[in-house]
Amino acid sequence: MREVILYMSMSLDGLVDSDREHPGTAIPESSELKQWKLDRISEAGAHLMGRVTYEQMSSYWPHSDDAYAAPMNEIPKIAFSTTLSDSEASWPVSRVARGELATEIAAIKAEPGPDVIAWGGARFAGALAAADLIDEYRLFIQPLVLGRGQALFDQLPKSRHLNLVEAIPFPGGVVVHTYRPQHT
């Protein structure tokens, strides 16, 4: 069974979006971190994202010559949206999932192939977390305090315990924390 792995940049104070800046773009990415991400992204069976993230990525990656462009463009994409039309989902190898989130994720997990990566947006990632649909969290903790903004876990109905699997520091101060849900 495939697993859903969330990739999310966040500030030290747990924020994933702010009117001040986005933590994923605030700190320049070291070459070591970029290679670490490329090694893992290239192995994904699909990219999962909400409509807003899909629209942002689909307008950027097809025209980019960045090293991330190939895996982003070649690996299947699934956009979760009730408003995105099939004709608007024109990024190659894309489809729109319109059903109930847990049902759609269960079907994706049951498909053959490698694990899938879920990309934040705060709303989409928060909804996945709230519904306990994430098998592994890869949180890119930025050496940045935003002070205000959108928290990743503000949709949780109750507290959730996670087990730290790994913490890897990279030049520039970003630390990748990998967590798995603690199931009781």
Summary of the structure (lengths in Angstrom):
residues: 184
radius of gyration: 15.8
end to end distance: 20.3
largest distance: 45.5
contacts: 561
relative contact order: 0.27
helix: 29%
strand: 28%
